[in-house]
């Protein structure tokens, strides 16, 4: 079993995302960009036809996923990366307002769709607050009256 299969789903998504995006990072230097700044365009320089995305996405999945991952629903659609990114940011403790901004969502939509991740963020926030309170108590005792 490859180590990747025992990582939490969020970490597997992140690794997949990074592997998928490495070629894209070099694409502007290699292929240039359209006059309006788009990286992805067809051979004539126009917008990519919607049907072409599915074909390209299927090829990309095949080139970066293991057979087991390919057989699963892992990143079945390009949209899944947006969901994975939002989930990973929330799990990592990024402020929900910032997650919503980066994902192009309202905070209300983010809260509805990612409530299960926000529970974990709440627990993390509580740990940080508790840690800060203990530090405050320690510092207050060291600098209290008569010291």
Buried (B, 14 or more C-beta within 10 A) or exposed (E): EEEEEEEEEBEBBBEBBEEBEEEEEEBEEEEEEEEEEEEBBEEEEEEEEEEEEEEEBEEBBEEBBEEEBBEEEBBEEBEBBBBBBBBBBBBBEBEBEEBBEEBEBEEEEBEEBBEEBBEEBEEBEEEEEEEEEEEEEEEEEEEEEEE
